[in-house]
Amino acid sequence: MKSLILFLFTFTLMLTSCNKQGQENQIKEREAALLIKEEKFAEKEQDYEALKMLRDSLKHLPTDTINAVKIPEKILGKWNGKMICTESNCSEHVIGDLRNDLWEFTGDHLKITNKSGGEKIYTGKYNGSELKLTSENNSPATNQSVITLQLSDQTTGRIKGSREFTGNNCISKFSVELEKIKN
């Protein structure tokens, strides 16, 4: 009987020691998985800190790089715009097409309203003699439009320039002539 008890005791001891080995292996696996998770979290934390620094640097940019161009006071107001297509490989524009739109210059942007009431907003850069405006695209489906106006002599009440539409793998160019609307 003693040998049976001794055998059972030894067998139980062996089983529990095997179980402890399995538990130790599980703990080591969990520690390794936790270490991997901590490394991934540290990488994400570094990315987050870099994004915060970028955001903060954008907040402290000089105001002239953040704000849109200040349009010269001489051209503020409403203008009748006449555009004639001079070059095109787009299906929606044909050379000789004539468009008449209402152009309204405000302190920081240009709004062009076509005959059907559609509006497009432009912002850009002014270098003293030239105003270069770019359309603000609300969706990727809309064409990009760049307007370049020569502002050498605004006393005549007329401004000349060019407009270029880019999109759908094509380009259309227009000559632009603006005439100030008398109030």
JOFEN-V812037 format. One record per residue. RES is the residue in three letters. PSI is psi in whole degrees, -180 to 180 (999 if undefined). OMEGA is omega as a letter, one per 30 degrees, with the letter a starting at -180 (999 if undefined). NEAR is the number of other ideal C-beta (glycine too) atoms within 10 Angstrom. Layout:
# JOFEN-V812037
res:RES psi:PSI omega:OMEGA near:NEAR
res:RES psi:PSI omega:OMEGA near:NEAR
This chain:
# JOFEN-V812037
res:MET psi:-39 omega:l near:5
res:LYS psi:-41 omega:a near:6
res:SER psi:-34 omega:l near:7
res:LEU psi:-43 omega:l near:8
res:ILE psi:-43 omega:l near:9
res:LEU psi:-40 omega:l near:10
res:PHE psi:-46 omega:l near:10
res:LEU psi:-41 omega:l near:10
res:PHE psi:-43 omega:l near:10
res:THR psi:-42 omega:a near:10
res:PHE psi:-44 omega:l near:10
res:THR psi:-41 omega:l near:10
res:LEU psi:-40 omega:l near:10
res:MET psi:-41 omega:l near:10
res:LEU psi:-44 omega:a near:10
res:THR psi:-33 omega:l near:10
res:SER psi:-35 omega:l near:9
res:CYS psi:-40 omega:l near:10
res:ASN psi:-38 omega:l near:10
res:LYS psi:-38 omega:l near:10
res:GLN psi:-42 omega:l near:10
res:GLY psi:-40 omega:l near:9
res:GLN psi:-39 omega:l near:10
res:GLU psi:-40 omega:l near:10
res:ASN psi:-41 omega:l near:10
res:GLN psi:-42 omega:a near:10
res:ILE psi:-42 omega:l near:10
res:LYS psi:-40 omega:l near:10
res:GLU psi:-43 omega:l near:10
res:ARG psi:-41 omega:l near:10
res:GLU psi:-41 omega:l near:10
res:ALA psi:-43 omega:l near:10
res:ALA psi:-40 omega:l near:10
res:LEU psi:-40 omega:l near:10
res:LEU psi:-42 omega:l near:10
res:ILE psi:-44 omega:l near:10
res:LYS psi:-40 omega:l near:10
res:GLU psi:-39 omega:l near:10
res:GLU psi:-43 omega:l near:10
res:LYS psi:-41 omega:l near:10
res:PHE psi:-40 omega:l near:10
res:ALA psi:-40 omega:l near:10
res:GLU psi:-44 omega:l near:10
res:LYS psi:-37 omega:l near:10
res:GLU psi:-39 omega:l near:10
res:GLN psi:-43 omega:l near:10
res:ASP psi:-43 omega:l near:10
res:TYR psi:-46 omega:l near:10
res:GLU psi:-40 omega:l near:10
res:ALA psi:-41 omega:l near:10
res:LEU psi:-38 omega:l near:10
res:LYS psi:-42 omega:l near:10
res:MET psi:-40 omega:l near:10
res:LEU psi:-45 omega:l near:10
res:ARG psi:-46 omega:a near:9
res:ASP psi:-37 omega:l near:9
res:SER psi:-34 omega:l near:9
res:LEU psi:-33 omega:l near:10
res:LYS psi:-27 omega:a near:8
res:HIS psi:18 omega:l near:7
res:LEU psi:151 omega:l near:10
res:PRO psi:144 omega:a near:7
res:THR psi:-26 omega:a near:6
res:ASP psi:-19 omega:l near:9
res:THR psi:-20 omega:l near:7
res:ILE psi:-48 omega:a near:10
res:ASN psi:154 omega:l near:12
res:ALA psi:167 omega:a near:19
res:VAL psi:145 omega:l near:19
res:LYS psi:114 omega:a near:10
res:ILE psi:136 omega:a near:20
res:PRO psi:141 omega:a near:13
res:GLU psi:-30 omega:a near:10
res:LYS psi:-27 omega:a near:12
res:ILE psi:3 omega:l near:18
res:LEU psi:145 omega:l near:12
res:GLY psi:-165 omega:a near:14
res:LYS psi:143 omega:a near:16
res:TRP psi:146 omega:l near:22
res:ASN psi:126 omega:a near:13
res:GLY psi:131 omega:l near:24
res:LYS psi:123 omega:a near:16
res:MET psi:137 omega:l near:22
res:ILE psi:128 omega:l near:14
res:CYS psi:125 omega:a near:19
res:THR psi:-19 omega:a near:14
res:GLU psi:135 omega:a near:14
res:SER psi:140 omega:l near:18
res:ASN psi:22 omega:l near:10
res:CYS psi:147 omega:a near:17
res:SER psi:-28 omega:a near:9
res:GLU psi:-7 omega:l near:12
res:HIS psi:135 omega:l near:19
res:VAL psi:142 omega:l near:10
res:ILE psi:129 omega:a near:12
res:GLY psi:-12 omega:l near:9
res:ASP psi:138 omega:l near:14
res:LEU psi:131 omega:l near:9
res:ARG psi:138 omega:l near:16
res:ASN psi:120 omega:a near:10
res:ASP psi:165 omega:l near:19
res:LEU psi:124 omega:l near:15
res:TRP psi:127 omega:l near:25
res:GLU psi:113 omega:l near:17
res:PHE psi:126 omega:l near:24
res:THR psi:-174 omega:a near:12
res:GLY psi:-30 omega:a near:11
res:ASP psi:2 omega:l near:12
res:HIS psi:174 omega:l near:16
res:LEU psi:135 omega:l near:24
res:LYS psi:123 omega:l near:14
res:ILE psi:126 omega:l near:22
res:THR psi:124 omega:l near:15
res:ASN psi:176 omega:a near:13
res:LYS psi:-30 omega:a near:9
res:SER psi:2 omega:l near:5
res:GLY psi:-3 omega:l near:6
res:GLY psi:139 omega:a near:9
res:GLU psi:149 omega:l near:11
res:LYS psi:136 omega:a near:17
res:ILE psi:140 omega:a near:14
res:TYR psi:143 omega:l near:22
res:THR psi:164 omega:a near:15
res:GLY psi:-147 omega:a near:20
res:LYS psi:146 omega:l near:11
res:TYR psi:128 omega:a near:17
res:ASN psi:15 omega:l near:9
res:GLY psi:-38 omega:l near:8
res:SER psi:-9 omega:a near:10
res:GLU psi:139 omega:l near:14
res:LEU psi:117 omega:a near:23
res:LYS psi:118 omega:a near:15
res:LEU psi:144 omega:l near:25
res:THR psi:140 omega:a near:13
res:SER psi:148 omega:l near:21
res:GLU psi:110 omega:a near:13
res:ASN psi:128 omega:l near:13
res:ASN psi:-19 omega:l near:9
res:SER psi:157 omega:l near:5
res:PRO psi:-15 omega:a near:6
res:ALA psi:-21 omega:a near:8
res:THR psi:149 omega:l near:12
res:ASN psi:148 omega:l near:18
res:GLN psi:138 omega:l near:12
res:SER psi:132 omega:l near:20
res:VAL psi:131 omega:l near:16
res:ILE psi:131 omega:l near:22
res:THR psi:121 omega:a near:14
res:LEU psi:132 omega:l near:24
res:GLN psi:122 omega:a near:13
res:LEU psi:42 omega:a near:18
res:SER psi:-37 omega:a near:10
res:ASP psi:93 omega:a near:11
res:GLN psi:-2 omega:a near:15
res:THR psi:-20 omega:a near:6
res:THR psi:-11 omega:a near:8
res:GLY psi:14 omega:l near:12
res:ARG psi:146 omega:l near:12
res:ILE psi:139 omega:l near:23
res:LYS psi:157 omega:l near:13
res:GLY psi:-157 omega:a near:20
res:SER psi:159 omega:l near:16
res:ARG psi:138 omega:a near:23
res:GLU psi:125 omega:l near:15
res:PHE psi:133 omega:l near:20
res:THR psi:131 omega:l near:15
res:GLY psi:160 omega:l near:16
res:ASN psi:39 omega:l near:11
res:ASN psi:36 omega:l near:7
res:CYS psi:164 omega:l near:14
res:ILE psi:136 omega:l near:16
res:SER psi:134 omega:l near:23
res:LYS psi:140 omega:a near:18
res:PHE psi:146 omega:l near:23
res:SER psi:144 omega:a near:14
res:VAL psi:136 omega:l near:20
res:GLU psi:126 omega:a near:14
res:LEU psi:141 omega:l near:22
res:GLU psi:127 omega:a near:14
res:LYS psi:134 omega:l near:18
res:ILE psi:125 omega:l near:13
res:LYS psi:133 omega:a near:7
res:ASN psi:999 omega:999 near:5
